[in-house]
């Protein structure tokens, strides 16, 4: 890394608690290295919901906030 980048990182981290930073960095690295072939299983209700969204015409588009609210109310995301 360039020295300017390292100086910036050191400046940002100068007052941070080392154990907190290390724990978060290790978690981040583990997340990056996780097996990307994880297969997620959708319930039939989720599949039907996604199919309905897929079948909407472009004129019936949904604002992202509306979509997220719908998903949150149904699935608590």
C-alpha positions, -999 to +999 in steps of 0.1 A: +000+000+000+011+035-006+023+054+025-004+080+021-030+053+024-013+038+055-010+072+071-048+077+065-056+043+080-034+050+110-050+084+115-085+069+114-075+042+139-054+062+163-081+065+190-098+031+183-096+002+208-074-024+193-094-054+204-126-040+189-109-033+155-092-067+154-125-085+161-143-066+134-115-070+108-113-107+115-150-111+111-148-091+078-120-113+065-138-145+075-169-132+056-148-126+025-133-160+026-166-179+033-176-204+007-196-185-019-215-216-030-239-213-001-273-222-014-303-204+001-337-220+002-368-200-004-401-209+010-430-214-014-445-181-002-412-163-009-411-179-044-447-168-051-440-133-039-409-130-061-428-144-091-455-117-086-429-090-086-413-105-117-446-105-136-453-068-129-451-046-160-425-019-161-452+007-157-460-010-123-425-006-110-420-003-073-400+023-055-372+007-035-386+020-002-420+004-010-404-029-019-383-029+012-413-021+034-432-049+017-404-074+024-399-062+060-436-065+068-437-100+053-404-114+064-390-091+090-359-083+071 
